[in-house]
Amino acid sequence: MQVAAVVVTFNRLPLLQRLLERLREVPEVSEILVVDNASTDGTGAWLAAEVARTGRGGLVARTLETNSGGAGGFDVGLSWAMERGADLAWLMDDDGLPAPDCLRLLLEQEDLDFWGPAVLAEHDPSRLCFPIRLPGGTRVVHAMSEVEDAARSPRDPEQRGLIPGVVIPFNGVLVTRDLVERIGTPRADFFIWGDDVEYLWRAERAGARIATVVGARFAHPATDDLGSPMMGGRTTYNHTDSDLKHYCMARNNTLNLREYRGWVFVLMFWVKTLWFYLVTHRDPSRVVLSAKAAYAGLRGDFSGHRRYLR
């Protein structure tokens, strides 16, 4: 069983170095593939020197000519892993850090196609980095203890220790060669934000067996880009101060909902967008930006985000 760790990096060399040090300690990893998204902080030169220094030490790297975002990076990295004969690809960004036994615990699972660890906030491992909706209802949980309780409760013993149907893509997830051959690689044109959801929903549509393995842990810096309360706390909106992230989110989420959930869900997303930027966090310019992004995506134009690159 060949397991290729696929890491996408951009201008975070110290975090990349920390991650590679950890991955080299994981005996189940066959090789480490690093996709450098045209970093400008010396990452490419450091990787070239490190590969030369280690020789056949299991590290290979590729520096792209332009920054293709996380989506483009994982498109390249996953294709590359398959070309090199991987049976499984272990996907992650440069700022994550798997626990030493994370991969071993994931590999103990059988009959899954797309599965991963619990993703914890690095500074507070008692809570999830990304809140998840438990299967079979609308309950969203934030605390690791709630996830552990949910994983103990299934009547089917084979489901205990798992949250079926739930995974946080590109944060220590495993994907099988068979699934990649069936559904392809992530959408490079999405750049960032929404590419992970699209890949997950595409896998669901193909009948993939998906789960979170609660005992496996993966640390990730907490994000403030998810879940700004609105409508008196009845729901949340993925607000970010970054024009780049917001443009990609508005464009990609519109397309994802249209493709996988239907126009009613697109309308609901736009009601939330209007409410958030006209009532909750008044900024009419964001409504205009959102509309331009969605219109561009619906026309098949995926170049607009580049004007916000820094």
C-alpha positions in Angstrom: 0.0 0.0 0.0 1.7 3.2 -1.2 0.6 6.3 0.7 1.7 9.6 -0.8 1.5 12.6 1.5 0.5 15.6 -0.7 1.3 19.0 0.7 0.4 22.3 -0.9 2.3 25.4 0.2 2.5 29.1 -0.4 4.8 31.5 1.5 4.7 29.7 4.8 8.2 28.2 4.9 8.5 27.8 8.7 5.2 26.0 8.9 6.1 23.8 5.9 9.4 22.9 7.6 7.5 22.0 10.8 5.1 19.8 8.8 7.8 18.0 6.8 9.7 17.2 10.0 6.5 15.5 11.3 5.7 13.7 8.1 9.2 12.2 8.0 8.5 10.6 11.4 5.4 8.8 10.1 6.5 5.3 9.0 3.3 4.7 6.9 4.2 7.5 4.5 5.8 6.1 1.3 6.8 9.5 0.0 6.1 13.2 0.4 5.1 15.3 -2.6 5.2 19.1 -2.1 3.5 21.5 -4.5 4.9 25.0 -4.1 2.4 27.6 -5.4 5.1 29.9 -6.8 6.1 31.1 -3.3 8.1 34.3 -3.0 9.7 33.7 0.4 12.4 31.3 -0.7 10.3 28.1 -0.3 11.2 26.9 -3.9 15.0 27.3 -3.3 14.8 25.7 0.1 12.8 22.7 -1.3 15.3 22.2 -4.1 18.2 22.2 -1.7 16.4 19.9 0.7 15.5 17.4 -2.1 19.2 17.4 -3.2 20.4 17.0 0.4 18.1 14.0 1.2 18.6 12.3 -2.2 16.2 9.4 -2.2 14.8 10.3 1.2 11.2 10.2 0.1 10.8 14.0 -0.5 10.0 15.3 -4.0 8.9 18.9 -4.8 7.5 20.8 -7.7 7.4 24.6 -7.9 4.6 26.0 -10.1 5.2 29.0 -12.4 2.2 30.9 -11.0 0.1 30.8 -7.8 -2.8 28.5 -8.6 -4.4 28.6 -5.1 -5.2 25.6 -3.0 -7.5 24.2 -5.6 -4.9 24.3 -8.3 -2.2 23.0 -5.9 -4.3 19.9 -5.0 -5.3 19.4 -8.6 -1.6 19.1 -9.5 -0.6 17.2 -6.3 -3.3 14.6 -6.5 -2.7 14.0 -10.2 1.0 13.7 -9.5 0.5 11.2 -6.7 -1.6 9.0 -9.0 1.1 9.2 -11.8 3.7 8.1 -9.3 1.7 5.0 -8.4 0.1 6.0 -5.0 -2.7 3.8 -3.8 -3.8 6.4 -1.3 -3.1 10.2 -1.2 -3.0 12.0 2.2 -3.9 15.6 1.5 -3.0 18.6 3.6 -2.1 22.3 3.6 1.2 23.5 4.9 -0.2 25.0 8.1 -1.7 21.8 9.5 0.0 19.2 11.7 -1.1 15.6 12.0 -0.7 13.8 15.3 2.1 11.2 15.1 -0.4 8.4 15.0 -2.9 10.1 12.8 -2.2 8.2 9.6 -1.9 4.8 11.4 -5.4 5.3 12.9 -6.8 6.3 9.6 -5.4 3.3 7.9 -7.0 1.0 10.4 -10.3 1.8 8.7 -11.6 -0.4 5.9 -14.2 0.0 3.2 -13.9 3.8 3.0 -13.1 6.0 -0.1 -12.6 9.5 1.4 -12.0 9.8 5.1 -10.0 11.9 7.5 -9.3 12.9 11.1 -10.9 15.3 13.5 -9.5 18.7 12.7 -8.8 20.5 16.0 -8.0 24.2 16.7 -4.2 24.1 17.3 -4.3 26.5 20.3 -7.3 24.8 21.9 -7.6 21.0 21.1 -10.9 20.8 23.0 -12.7 22.4 20.1 -13.0 21.8 16.4 -11.2 24.1 14.0 -14.2 23.9 11.6 -17.7 23.3 13.0 -19.5 20.3 11.6 -23.1 19.4 11.1 -23.8 15.9 12.5 -25.5 13.5 10.2 -29.3 13.0 10.4 -30.2 16.5 11.5 -29.3 20.2 11.6 -27.2 20.1 14.8 -23.8 21.9 14.4 -21.1 21.1 16.9 -18.0 23.0 17.9 -16.6 21.0 20.8 -14.5 17.9 20.4 -16.4 16.3 23.3 -19.7 16.6 21.3 -18.1 14.8 18.4 -16.7 12.0 20.6 -20.2 11.5 22.1 -21.8 11.3 18.7 -19.2 8.7 17.6 -20.0 6.5 20.6 -23.8 6.4 19.9 -24.4 4.5 16.6 -26.2 1.2 17.0 -24.0 -0.4 14.3 -20.7 -1.4 16.0 -18.9 -0.8 12.7 -19.9 2.9 12.8 -18.6 3.5 16.3 -15.6 5.8 16.4 -16.8 7.3 13.1 -18.9 10.3 12.0 -20.2 8.8 8.7 -20.8 11.2 5.8 -18.6 13.9 7.2 -15.1 14.9 6.4 -13.1 18.1 6.2 -11.3 17.9 2.8 -7.6 18.7 2.4 -6.9 18.6 6.1 -5.3 15.2 6.6 -7.8 13.4 4.5 -7.1 10.1 2.6 -8.5 9.5 -0.9 -8.2 6.2 -2.7 -6.9 5.8 -6.2 -10.2 4.2 -7.2 -12.2 7.3 -6.2 -9.8 9.6 -8.0 -10.1 7.5 -11.1 -13.9 7.8 -10.8 -14.4 11.5 -10.0 -11.1 13.2 -11.0 -9.2 15.8 -9.1 -10.3 19.1 -7.5 -11.4 22.0 -9.7 -8.3 24.1 -10.3 -10.4 27.1 -11.6 -12.0 27.6 -8.2 -8.6 28.8 -6.8 -9.6 28.9 -3.1 -12.8 28.6 -1.0 -15.3 26.1 -2.2 -13.0 23.8 -4.0 -13.0 21.5 -1.0 -16.8 21.5 -0.7 -17.1 20.8 -4.4 -14.8 17.8 -4.2 -16.7 16.4 -1.2 -20.1 16.9 -2.9 -18.7 15.3 -6.1 -17.6 12.3 -4.1 -21.0 12.0 -2.4 -22.7 12.1 -5.8 -20.5 9.2 -6.9 -21.5 7.1 -3.9 -18.2 7.5 -2.1 -18.0 6.1 1.5 -17.0 9.1 3.6 -16.3 9.5 7.3 -14.4 11.3 10.0 -12.3 9.0 12.3 -12.7 10.7 15.6 -9.7 9.1 17.2 -7.3 10.4 14.6 -6.3 14.1 15.2 -5.1 16.8 13.0 -4.2 20.3 14.3 -4.9 23.4 12.3 -4.7 27.1 13.2 -8.2 28.4 14.1 -9.9 30.5 11.5 -12.1 33.5 12.0 -13.4 33.3 8.5 -16.3 31.0 9.3 -19.6 31.5 11.1 -20.3 35.2 11.7 -23.6 35.3 13.5 -26.6 36.9 11.7 -30.4 37.2 12.0 -30.2 37.4 15.8 -27.9 34.3 16.0 -30.3 32.1 14.1 -27.7 31.4 11.4 -24.2 32.4 10.4 -22.4 33.8 7.3 -18.9 33.1 6.1 -17.7 36.7 6.3 -14.1 37.6 5.7 -12.3 40.9 5.4 -10.3 39.6 2.4 -11.7 40.7 -1.0 -9.9 37.8 -2.6 -11.5 35.2 -0.3 -14.9 36.8 -0.5 -14.9 37.0 -4.3 -14.0 33.3 -4.6 -16.5 32.3 -1.9 -19.4 34.2 -3.6 -18.5 32.8 -7.0 -17.7 29.2 -6.0 -20.6 28.8 -3.5 -23.1 30.0 -6.1 -21.8 27.4 -8.6 -21.6 24.6 -6.0 -25.2 25.1 -4.8 -26.5 25.4 -8.4 -24.8 22.1 -9.4 -25.3 20.0 -6.3 -28.3 21.4 -4.4 -30.4 23.4 -6.9 -31.5 27.0 -7.5 -33.6 27.2 -4.3 -30.4 26.9 -2.3 -28.7 29.5 -4.5 -31.6 31.9 -3.7 -31.3 31.1 0.1 -27.5 31.9 -0.1 -28.2 35.2 -1.8 -30.9 36.2 0.7 -28.3 35.6 3.4 -25.7 37.6 1.5 -28.1 40.6 1.1 -29.1 40.4 4.7 -25.6 40.2 6.0 -24.2 43.1 4.1 -27.2 45.3 4.2 -28.3 44.7 7.8 -25.9 42.7 9.9 -22.5 44.1 8.7 -23.5 46.9 6.5 -21.3 47.1 3.5 -23.2 47.5 0.2 -20.0 47.3 -1.8 -19.7 43.7 -0.8 -23.1 43.0 -2.4 -21.8 44.5 -5.6 -18.6 42.4 -5.3 -20.6 39.3 -4.7 -22.8 39.8 -7.7 -19.9 40.4 -10.0 -18.2 37.2 -8.7 -21.3 35.1 -9.1 -22.1 36.5 -12.6 -18.5 35.8 -13.7 -18.7 32.2 -12.5 -22.1 31.6 -14.1 -20.6 32.8 -17.4 -17.6 30.5 -17.0 -15.1 33.3 -16.3 -12.7 32.2 -13.5 -10.1 35.0 -14.0 -11.7 37.8 -11.9 -10.1 36.8 -8.5 -6.7 37.6 -9.9 -7.2 41.3 -9.6 -7.3 40.8 -5.8 -4.1 38.9 -5.5 -1.3 40.5 -3.5 
